[in-house]
Each structure stands twice: as C-alpha cells, then as structure tokens.
Amino acid sequence: MNHETDAYRAKAVAWLDSIAPKYGRDVREGLTVEEDLALGRQYQADKYAAGYAGINWPTELGGQGLTHIEKVTFEAEEMKYGLPNVYFGISLGMPVPVLMQFGQDREFVKERVVKALKGEEIWCQLFSEPSGGTDLAGLRTRAEPDGNGWKINGQKVWTSWAQYSDYGVIVVRTDPNVVKHKGLTYFWVDMKAPGVTVRPIRLAGGDSHVNEVFFDDVRITDDHRMSPVGGGFAVAIATLMIERYVATDSAGFGPPIDEFVSLAKSVKMNGKPAIEDGRIRQQIARNYAMRSGLDSITTRAMLMMRAGMTPGAEGSLNKLVAVRSRQKLSELALDLQGTDALPFNEHASQKSDWASSWINAPTGRIAGGSDETLLNTIAEKILGLPQDHRPDKGVPFNQIPA
C-alpha cells in the first residue's frame, strides 16, 4: 500500500511471530474455555504492552493514537495466527468505543478503557431481543424512572460473552407512547448487579458464547445514561458504525482456499485425486476469483480511508458473499471426504476444520447482520432501490400489534 504501511506490517508480523509459540493455535488446542480465556487475558496484556491494543484510539484514553489503517493492517495479520482474542472482539469493537464517545464520567471512562485493553475487563452489547433481533427499534426491554435513576426489566438474547462480562451497553424503551425509534434510551450496566441473570445458549457447533440475559428490577443511577432520554437509537446506530471497517476476511472467517486445495489433492474421486476433476478445479477457480474480488473491495476501502474519505456500504457486500461462499465450500469439502467427515470435534477451529466451519456458518450469516438485512442495505445504499414498505412507520410503539 505504501512504505509506511509495509514497515508497520513487517514490525507487527515480527512481533506476532515471536509470541505465537506462547499463544498460537497449537498451544490452545485442547484447552477449556476458561483456560483459553485466561490465556487470552495474558495475550491481551502483552498486546497492550507491545503497543498493539487500541491502535487507533486516543493516547489520553490509553490508546496508541495511530490511524485506522494501522489497526486493520495489524488485525489482518493477527487473524492468521489463531490467537485467543475472540473474547475481546465485541468488547473492544463496539461497547468500549461507544463508551469513549458518549460516557459522561471521563475518569471512569479512562479506567474502563485501559482495563478493557489489557484484558482485565470485558464488555458486552445488549441489543437483540426474543421478539426482535434485526429490528432493533422494536425492542421491549423497558426502563422506568426510579428515584434519581432507573429500573430495568426485560430480556436480551444472543449476547456474546455475557457470562464473562463485567459491564454491558444496553438500549431500552423509556417511552412507549411515541414511534418506536423515538422512545429508546442508551445506558451502560454492571453485569454483576442484583437482578441480572445470564444463561448461556449451547449452539449447534457445541460452544456457548452467546447468552440470554434477564433484567429483573435492575436499578441504575442516571449517570449510567449515555444518550438523551429518548435519543438512544442514534447512539445505537453509532455503536454499529464505530467499528464499521474492521479487518475483513474474504474466507468468511473459515478455512483459507489453500486448505481446500490440499484436501482436493489428498482425497480420491473415481480413483484419481479430486484436484484432477474439472468440476473441483472450477470450484477452486470460482472461489479464488471471488475472494480476490472481496480483497480488492477491502483494499479500496483502506485507500479511501487513507485519503480521508468514508467507504460506502460495500462492507455489506463483502460480509454477505464471504460467509455464503464459506458455507458452500465447507459443504463441498465434507462431501469430498465422505464418511471420513462424520467425526466432529466441537473444539476444532472454524478457520482450519471444515466440519466446524460448515456447522457454524449459519451463525455467521446471522451475526453482524442477517443475509436479508445485508441485501436490503445493498439494494438501498448501493443500487439506489426504494425502501421496503413499513406498516409501523409513524405509529406509536404501544399501538403496534405485539
């Protein structure tokens, strides 16, 4: 991209090479989630000490004061090593950045930011609910005035790493008498407060990183509020946009194409290596071309950022195509293995194991925006098509049928 970026990348790779024997995927194999999280906290602390945590965050809040280019450059290399950073992705990706922007008590904010960067504290994001996942403005968890603060009641679901979180950011309904987007307020909450109950959900792939979270008369003071009363939807959108251009992965966070080529060389079709079959070679070529196209989109977005511009909605296209493609390629890999693909290791990595990649792909197609949401974004923001009809537009929330 340029000499400065290349030099930064080379320095980052040298550091990652040096710590991989202590924290990489080989060391993590066979660890329990708790053991892996403890290793992850150590890695995050070392990462902070080395200057690779909070890369583009302000120095006065514990960051490095660099640009988004250095951030995505480092993360693009980091993801290749299988390091135990998954527990901190949500925390450092959205809740903590939004706390930096909207938190009222700056001393409290700085303390929380530094502890999060060091892996000492984890934050979660309490948005989705059983009655409305993609429709954030349709949420029903409520907060009512209570003395000098608020009392929260309701339920959130699909909250990543809530069982290990110290704090969370939450959007709740404070006024049901206005249209659904207008009656929301944004707070932060202590996940250890009385009345907060976290119940992990076991997913098809065997892991339980998502949770149900229940709030029963959870009391908070007004200094927990991060938006004007009734102005929470704007802060919620800011949360989703703050880390809009993170390091993307054209493999959809599944195995790289080289892994499929190796598999195709090792398995047989009609007595010959599968790689010699024209249909398999066609799938490899199509997948390689697709991933190259997505990598070009990412490169273009990075160049736009370097020029001081804001990339458009093409990130939606990247995520939609990459995860769909990963699911199809993983299914083909399992088909090639036949009965050898039947044994399933729930501790295997989605980045290296085809069965794990395939069974977890549907989750990837929902998390961070479902296919339908992404298709709408592409239609409206890229193609300029009209919005879908919304029968609840302009209707007070308490008049919308449940």
C-alpha positions, 0 to 999 in steps of 0.5 A, spaced: 500 500 500 505 504 501 512 504 505 509 506 511 504 501 511 509 495 509 514 497 515 508 497 520 506 490 517 513 487 517 514 490 525 507 487 527 508 480 523 515 480 527 512 481 533 506 476 532 511 471 530 515 471 536 509 470 541 505 465 537 509 459 540 506 462 547 499 463 544 498 460 537 493 455 535 497 449 537 498 451 544 490 452 545 488 446 542 485 442 547 484 447 552 477 449 556 474 455 555 476 458 561 483 456 560 483 459 553 480 465 556 485 466 561 490 465 556 487 470 552 487 475 558 495 474 558 495 475 550 491 481 551 496 484 556 502 483 552 498 486 546 497 492 550 504 492 552 507 491 545 503 497 543 498 493 539 491 494 543 487 500 541 491 502 535 487 507 533 484 510 539 486 516 543 493 516 547 489 520 553 484 514 553 490 509 553 490 508 546 496 508 541 493 514 537 495 511 530 490 511 524 485 506 522 489 503 517 494 501 522 489 497 526 486 493 520 493 492 517 495 489 524 488 485 525 489 482 518 495 479 520 493 477 527 487 473 524 492 468 521 495 466 527 489 463 531 490 467 537 485 467 543 482 474 542 475 472 540 473 474 547 475 481 546 472 482 539 465 485 541 468 488 547 473 492 544 469 493 537 463 496 539 461 497 547 468 500 549 468 505 543 461 507 544 463 508 551 469 513 549 464 517 545 458 518 549 460 516 557 459 522 561 464 520 567 471 521 563 475 518 569 471 512 569 471 512 562 479 512 562 479 506 567 474 502 563 478 503 557 485 501 559 482 495 563 478 493 557 485 493 553 489 489 557 484 484 558 482 485 565 475 487 563 470 485 558 464 488 555 458 486 552 452 489 547 445 488 549 441 489 543 437 483 540 431 481 543 426 474 543 421 478 539 426 482 535 433 481 533 434 485 526 429 490 528 432 493 533 427 499 534 422 494 536 425 492 542 421 491 549 426 491 554 423 497 558 426 502 563 422 506 568 424 512 572 426 510 579 428 515 584 434 519 581 435 513 576 432 507 573 429 500 573 430 495 568 426 489 566 426 485 560 430 480 556 436 480 551 438 474 547 444 472 543 449 476 547 456 474 546 460 473 552 455 475 557 457 470 562 464 473 562 462 480 562 463 485 567 459 491 564 454 491 558 451 497 553 444 496 553 438 500 549 431 500 552 424 503 551 423 509 556 417 511 552 412 507 549 407 512 547 411 515 541 414 511 534 418 506 536 425 509 534 423 515 538 422 512 545 429 508 546 434 510 551 442 508 551 445 506 558 451 502 560 450 496 566 454 492 571 453 485 569 454 483 576 448 487 579 442 484 583 437 482 578 441 480 572 441 473 570 445 470 564 444 463 561 448 461 556 445 458 549 449 451 547 449 452 539 449 447 534 457 447 533 457 445 541 460 452 544 456 457 548 458 464 547 452 467 546 447 468 552 440 470 554 440 475 559 434 477 564 433 484 567 429 483 573 428 490 577 435 492 575 436 499 578 441 504 575 443 511 577 442 516 571 449 517 570 449 510 567 445 514 561 449 515 555 444 518 550 438 523 551 432 520 554 429 518 548 435 519 543 438 512 544 437 509 537 442 514 534 447 512 539 445 505 537 446 506 530 453 509 532 455 503 536 454 499 529 458 504 525 464 505 530 467 499 528 464 499 521 471 497 517 474 492 521 479 487 518 475 483 513 476 476 511 474 474 504 474 466 507 468 468 511 472 467 517 473 459 515 478 455 512 483 459 507 482 456 499 489 453 500 486 448 505 481 446 500 486 445 495 490 440 499 484 436 501 482 436 493 489 433 492 489 428 498 482 425 497 480 420 491 474 421 486 473 415 481 480 413 483 484 419 481 485 425 486 479 430 486 484 436 484 484 432 477 476 433 476 474 439 472 468 440 476 473 441 483 478 445 479 472 450 477 470 450 484 477 452 486 477 457 480 470 460 482 472 461 489 479 464 488 476 469 483 471 471 488 475 472 494 480 476 490 474 480 488 472 481 496 480 483 497 480 488 492 473 491 495 477 491 502 483 494 499 479 500 496 476 501 502 483 502 506 485 507 500 479 511 501 480 511 508 487 513 507 485 519 503 480 521 508 474 519 505 468 514 508 467 507 504 460 506 502 456 500 504 460 495 500 462 492 507 455 489 506 457 486 500 463 483 502 460 480 509 454 477 505 458 473 499 464 471 504 460 467 509 455 464 503 461 462 499 464 459 506 458 455 507 458 452 500 465 450 500 465 447 507 459 443 504 463 441 498 469 439 502 465 434 507 462 431 501 469 430 498 471 426 504 465 422 505 464 418 511 471 420 513 467 427 515 462 424 520 467 425 526 466 432 529 470 435 534 466 441 537 473 444 539 476 444 532 477 451 529 472 454 524 478 457 520 482 450 519 476 444 520 471 444 515 466 440 519 466 446 524 466 451 519 460 448 515 456 447 522 457 454 524 456 458 518 449 459 519 451 463 525 455 467 521 450 469 516 446 471 522 451 475 526 453 482 524 447 482 520 442 477 517 443 475 509 436 479 508 438 485 512 445 485 508 441 485 501 436 490 503 442 495 505 445 493 498 439 494 494 438 501 498 445 504 499 448 501 493 443 500 487 439 506 489 432 501 490 426 504 494 425 502 501 421 496 503 414 498 505 413 499 513 406 498 516 409 501 523 412 507 520 409 513 524 405 509 529 406 509 536 410 503 539 404 501 544 399 501 538 403 496 534 400 489 534 405 485 539 
